[in-house]
Amino acid sequence: MEYVFFLQPLILSFSIASLLLAGIVVITRRLKIIDKRISARHVHHFGISRFGGIALIASFFLATLFDDRLVLTGEFQGILLACLAILLFGVMDDVFELGWKWQLLFQISVAVFVYFMGIKLEYISNPFGGIYMFDSGFPYLLGFSFSVLWIVFLMNAVNWVDGVDGVSGGITLIAAGTIFMLSLKPEVNQPPMGIIAAALVGALVAFLIYNFYPAKIMAGTSGSMFLGFILAVLAIFAGAKIATTLMVLAVPVVDALWVIGERLHLKKSIFSADRRHLHFKLLKLGWSVRKICMFYYALTLLIAILALNMRALGKVATMTIVAGMLISVMAVLAKRSIRHANDHE
């Protein structure tokens, strides 16, 4: 299929996002609606706007809604309504700091809503051959649980990796581009998914221009949740290409799992904000924000290229190797942090 087929949503979302981002930056500065909070989860510069998610969601929403090649099915309606809900809740959280309990309840509600709108895992592929259907009885409950958990997990994983300028925007841009390329493969052949992914790519390119170090704007809760949500949904749309998406998002996924493990070990809430993430450990080693971004981008891009050219079994093996390497790095950095803390007691 010709790439020009997908230029309309990409250019439209890029244009809308660029205009909105420029306007939001100017307006929030003039009205002094800027981030002045000290956060354990972010190292962004003070005085920047947290409302980048408004531009991301609005540009994606408009670029897809007004593309007459997309049929307004129940699933598509579910996506659009969920995006609006994420926008409203996210802006409220950015303003009032609602807390992790409300965030989790909202995320579960969104995942359950889109499940019953038709966005669900109906099967998973066995890397050794065959598929497992989530059709009825216990398998149906398993499919429901996996679908909800998948969406909630990615919403949090992307939100948590948004700790330094440019990281989440760059990683999700590569992931969206990978899903776009995946939609064009003959065995997938899903032009509607390609249109949606192209709209996401356009919005993210515009966002990254403003979000790369030193950032002028942050994604905020609305933007981070939206990015995790839409990538999770696109993976389901792509014929349950969960393994491919997990591979491309290996950095935030492994980082999230590691941090959850550490928090459980320390008997802390898994949603408590802290500085146990990989980017914070790299900052302690003296890495610059730009260097961290380039490392994340290069690793994600390499994995994306492998993911697009591997069969299922190869993806599982590669994901295992990458996860093992990242876990080893984080374990070494964690030991260094403990040793450093003990030396200064």
N, C-alpha and C positions, 0 to 999 in steps of 0.2 A: 504494500500500500504506500502511496506517495506521502512523504513527510509534510508536503504543503497542505494536506488534508487537515493537519493538526495545528497549523499556524494561527488560525482565527482565535481559538481559546487561549493559546499561549500569549499572543500579542495583546489581546484584550485584557487578560488578567494582569499582565505586566504593566500596561498603561494605566489601568485603574489603580493598581497597588502603588505605582510610582506617584500618582497625583495625591492619593490619600495619605501616603507616608509623609510626603513633603508638607501637606497641610497639617497633619497631626503634630509633626515636629514643631512647626511654627506656632500653632495654636497653643499647645501644651507649654511651650516656653513662655509665651506672652502671658498666659494665665497662671503660670508657675505651677501647673499640674504635672510635676516631675517627681521622680523617685528620690526620696531623701532618707529611705529606711536603710538601716544596717542589717543585712541578711546573712545568715550562715550558709545560704545556698548559692549566693551570687557574689561575683567580684566585679560587676559592672561599675562603671564610673557613676558617681552621684550626679544628679541633675539631668538624667535622660528620661524620656517618656516610657511608660510601661504598656502603651496601648497599640503596639505594632500588630497585635492580633486582630484589631478592628480592620485594618487594611488587608491583612491576609485573608480573613474570612469573607469580607465584603467583595473583594476582587474575585475570589474563587466562586462565590455564590452567584454573582452576576454573570461571570464568563460562562458558567455551565447552565444557568437557568435560561439564558437567552440564546443558547445554541440549539437551533431547531432540529439538529440531527440527534439530539438526546431525547428519548421518549420519557415522559414523566410517569414512570412506573412507580409502584409502591416502594420499591427499594430506593429509587432516586429521591422520591419525596421524603423518605426516612432520613436520607443523608442530609438533604437541605434543611429539614426541620431541626435535626440534631445540631447542625452547624449554627443555626440561629440561637438555639438553647445554649450552646457552648459560648457563643459571643456574649450573650446577656449575663450568664453566670460568671464567665471569666472577667468581664469588666467589673462586676460587683466584687469579685474576690480581689482584684487589683486595687480597688478603692478601699474596701472595708476589711480585707484580710479575714476571710470567713473561717479559715482553719481547715486542717486536713480531714476532719470527720465529715464536714459538709462537702468537701471536694470528692471524697471517696463515694459518699452516698450519691452525689450527682453523677459521677462517672459510671457507677453501676446502673443507675436509672437510664442513662443514655444508651448504654450497651444493651440493656434489656429491651428498650424501646425499639432500637433498630433491628434487633433480633426478630421481634414480632412484625416488623415491617418487611421482613424477608432477607435481611442481611445476616446470614448464618452459615456456620460450617456444616455442610451436609455430608461431607466425607473427608477423610485424610488419606493421602497416598502412602503406601508402604514402600520404603526405599528398596526393599528386596523383591517388590512386585505385588500387584493387586492393590485394592483400596478397602478401607473400612468405612462402612456406611453408618451414619447417625440417623437411622430411619424411625425406629419405634422402641418403646420400652426403655430399658436402661441405656442403650446406645443414644437414644434421643436426649435423655437427661445429660449424658456425657457430652453430647454435641452442644447443648445449651450452655453447660458450664464452661466448656472450652471457648465458645464464642464470646461469652461475657468476659471471662478471664483474659483472653487475648486482647480485647479492646481496652480494658481497664489497665492491663499491664503496659501496653505500648503508650497509652496516654501519660502514665507516670514516668516511664523510662525516658521519653523525649523531654518531659517537663524537668526531670532531674538533671539531665545532661546540659540544660540551658543555664550553665553557671558562669561561663565566660563569653565575651563577645564573639559572635560568629560561629560558634560550635554547632548549636542545634540547627541553625539555618542552613549551614553547609552540608551537614550530614543528611538532613531530610531532603535537601535539593538533590543530592546524589541518589538517595533512595527513590524519590519520585521519578527521576530520570530513568532509573533501572526498571521501575514498574512500567513506565511508558514504553521502553524498549521491549519489555516482556510482552506487552499487549500486542505487539506487531509480529511476534514469532508465530509461524504457521500452526503450531500445536495449541496455541492460545487463541490467537486471532479474535481479539475483542476490541474493535474500534471505539465503542462507547467508553471503555476503561481507558483507552489511549487519550480520548478527548478530556476526560476528567483529570488524568495524570498531567496532560499538557497544560491545563489551566493551573494546576498546582505548581508546576515548574515555573511558569511565567510569574506567578505571585511571589515565589521564593527567590527568584533572581532579583526582582525589585527589592524585596525585603533585605536580602544579603548586602546590597549596596549600602543600605542605611545601618545594618546591624554588624557589619564587619568592624574589627577593631580600628580605631576607637569608635564604638557604637554611638549612634545618635538616637536609637530607639531600641527597645526590647520587645520580644514577642509577648511577654506577660503571660498570665495564666490562660487567657483566652487563646492566644497564639500557640502556646506549647501544647495545650490539650487538643486543639484543633489538628495540629500536625500529627500527633500520635494517633488520634482517632481516624483521620482520613487515610493514613498509611495502613492502619489495621484493616479498615474497610476495603481498601483497594486490594490488599492481599487476599481477602476472602473472595472478592469479585474475580480475581485472576485465577479462579479454579483452585482455591485453597492452596495458593503458593506461599504457605507459611514459612517453609524452609528457606526459600529465596529471600523473603523479607527479613527473617531472622539473621541470615548471613549478612545482608547489607547493613542492618542495624546492629551488628555484632558489638560495636563499641558501647552504645548506650544500654543494650540489653545485658551484656556481661557486667558492665559497671553497676547497673541497677541490682542485679542478682547478688553481686559481691557485697554491695552496701547493705542490702536487706539481710544477708547472712551475718555481717558484722554487727548490725543493730540487734538482731535476735540473740547473738552470742553475748552481747552486753546487756541484754534484757531491756532494750529501749524500744520505743515505738518505731516500726519500720517506716513511718511517715515523718519522723522527726527530722527537721533540717539540721544538717551538720556539714563538715568539710572532709568527709571520707571518700568523696568521689575521685576518680582518676585525675581529672584536670587540676584539682586542688593539690594532689600529691606531686604532680609535675611542676606546678607553680612553686612548691616548696623546694624542689630541686634546682630552681633558678630558671626554668623554662619561661620564655616570654609568651604572651597570649597568642601572638602571631605564629610562633613555633608550634604551640599546642594545636592551633587550628590546622596548620599545614600537615601535622602528623595525623590528626583525625581524618582530614580530607583524603590524604594519600592512602591510608589504610582502608578507609571505606570504599574508595574508588577501586582499589586493587581487588577487594572482596567482591564488589559489584561486577567487575569484569569476569571474575571466576564464576560467580553465580549464574551469569547469563550464558555461560558456555559449558556448564556441567550437568550431568544427569543427577538424579535424586541421591544415589548412594555417594557420589562424589561430593555433593553439597553437605551431606551429613558428616562425612570425614573431614572436609575443610572446616566446617563450623566447629567441630570438636577440637581440631588443631588450633584454630584461632582463639577459641574460648580458653583452651589450656594455656596458650601463650599469654593472653591478657590477664588471666587469673594469677599466673606465675609472677608477672610484672607487678600486679597489685599487691601480692603477698610480700614480695621483696620490699616494695615501697612502704607497706604497713609496718614491717619489722624495723625499717630504718626510722620511721616516725616514732615508734615505741622506744628505740634505742636513743634517739635524739631527745625525747622527753625525759628519759631516765638520767641522761647525762646532765640535764639542766635542773634536776631536783636538788 
